[in-house]
Amino acid sequence: MAKIIHKGPYEQCQPTYEKLYNWLEQNGWKIIGPVREVYLNDPSGVGMEEALTEIFVPID
């Protein structure tokens, strides 16, 4: 698995995904399964600007 953490609103995750996908391509990795997101905190308690999303990509 490759992973990256996005900080901020969920709808603004695209640049984080692009950063991860670019890194995978530059390092010769292939995505071999579905992407998973894990929400590390609750935006209702910390605010959307502090929301943390861990993005996992299975690779080979």
VEXDOKE-294524 format. One record per residue: y, z, x of N, C-alpha, C in turn; residue in one letter. Coordinates in steps of 0.02 Angstrom, whole numbers, plus 50000, padded with zeros to 5 digits. Each point is the difference from the previous one (the first is absolute). Example, Ala and Ser with C-alpha at 12.3 -4.5 7.8 and 13.67 -1.06 7.14 Angstrom:
REM VEXDOKE-294524
SITE  nnorth    nup  neast  canorth   caup  caeast  cnorth    cup  ceast  res
SITE   49716  50390  50660    50059  50000   49955   50060  50000  50045    A
SITE   50053  49964  49982    50059  50003   50042   50055  50037  49961    S
//
This chain:
REM VEXDOKE-294524
SITE  nnorth    nup  neast  canorth   caup  caeast  cnorth    cup  ceast  res
SITE   49941  50000  50042    50059  50000   49958   50062  50000  50044    M
SITE   50048  49963  49977    50067  50005   50029   50042  50035  49947    A
SITE   50049  50038  50022    50043  50034   49951   50071  50002  50024    K
SITE   50043  50007  49951    50072  50007   50013   50027  50045  49945    I
SITE   50054  50035  50013    50031  50043   49950   50068  49971  49981    I
SITE   50010  49992  49935    50065  49978   49973   50037  50060  49974    H
SITE   50064  50005  50017    50043  50053   49973   50053  49968  49956    K
SITE   50002  50022  49938    50049  49974   49953   49969  49978  49935    G
SITE   50039  49970  49957    49975  49979   49934   49941  49952  50005    P
SITE   49954  50007  49953    49940  49958   49999   50017  49925  49997    Y
SITE   50051  49984  49961    50017  49929   49991   50032  49970  50063    E
SITE   50011  50040  50051    50028  49974   50063   49948  50000  50056    Q
SITE   49936  49999  49983    49945  50000   50049   49990  49933  50036    C
SITE   50026  49946  49973    49986  49933   50027   50014  49994  50075    Q
SITE   50057  50023  50026    50011  49994   50073   49948  50039  50041    P
SITE   49976  50055  49974    49949  50039   50035   49935  49961  50001    T
SITE   49981  49970  49944    49941  49957   49999   50006  49943  50050    Y
SITE   50059  49968  50001    50010  49944   50046   49994  50022  50072    E
SITE   50026  50058  50017    49995  50027   50068   49926  50010  50018    K
SITE   49961  50029  49954    49929  50011   50012   49963  49934  50007    L
SITE   50012  49953  49955    49966  49935   50003   50017  49962  50064    Y
SITE   50063  50003  50021    50020  49967   50063   49963  50031  50059    N
SITE   49995  50066  50001    49965  50034   50054   49927  49980  50002    W
SITE   49968  49996  49941    49930  49980   49996   49991  49930  50029    L
SITE   50044  49954  49980    49995  49931   50023   50011  49995  50076    E
SITE   50050  50035  50025    50015  49998   50072   49944  50029  50042    Q
SITE   49960  50044  49971    49947  50033   50037   49930  49975  49983    N
SITE   49997  49945  49963    49937  49967   49986   49954  50033  49950    G
SITE   50027  50043  49957    49960  50034   49949   49999  49959  49936    W
SITE   49945  50005  49963    49994  49967   49934   49991  50054  49947    K
SITE   50031  49990  49943    49991  50044   49943   49933  49983  49968    I
SITE   49959  50051  49988    49933  49988   49974   49986  50034  49933    I
SITE   50051  50026  49968    49990  50033   49936   50066  50016  49968    G
SITE   49998  50034  49943    50061  50015   49963   50043  50052  50035    P
SITE   50065  49991  49993    50049  50047   50026   50001  50062  49955    V
SITE   50010  50058  50031    50003  50063   49962   50065  50035  50015    R
SITE   50028  50032  49950    50060  50041   50010   49984  50072  49981    E
SITE   50025  50046  50041    49993  50072   49986   50071  50028  49998    V
SITE   50015  50035  49946    50067  50029   49992   49998  50071  50027    Y
SITE   50039  50012  50053    49995  50063   50037   50042  50056  49971    L
SITE   50047  49984  49958    50040  50052   49967   50021  49975  49931    N
SITE   50032  50043  49963    50019  49985   49931   50075  49987  49997    D
SITE   50020  49938  49984    50071  49984   49998   50040  50044  49951    P
SITE   49967  50026  49949    50037  50043   49953   50020  50066  50033    S
SITE   49967  50017  50055    50018  50061   50036   50044  49988  50060    G
SITE   49994  49942  50032    50038  49986   50061   50052  49946  49993    V
SITE   49997  49962  49945    50046  49943   49990   49969  49936  50028    G
SITE   50017  49944  49970    49969  49936   50020   50016  49981  50072    M
SITE   50058  50018  50026    50017  49982   50069   49955  50036  50051    E
SITE   49968  50054  49979    49956  50038   50045   49926  49990  49984    E
SITE   49985  49956  49952    49930  49986   49981   49964  49970  50060    A
SITE   49939  50023  50012    49959  49974   50055   49938  49967  49972    L
SITE   49988  49939  50021    49941  49961   49980   49962  49979  50062    T
SITE   49938  50020  50004    49956  49979   50055   49963  49937  49978    E
SITE   50005  49947  50038    49970  49936   49982   49942  49988  50049    I
SITE   49940  49990  49972    49940  49989   50040   49975  49929  49989    F
SITE   49980  49966  50054    49973  49933   49997   49935  49999  50039    V
SITE   49942  49985  49967    49938  49994   50038   50001  49937  50044    P
SITE   49983  50008  50062    50005  49944   50047   49936  49991  50040    I
SITE   49994  49941  50030    49945  49984   50045   50026  49955  50055    D
//
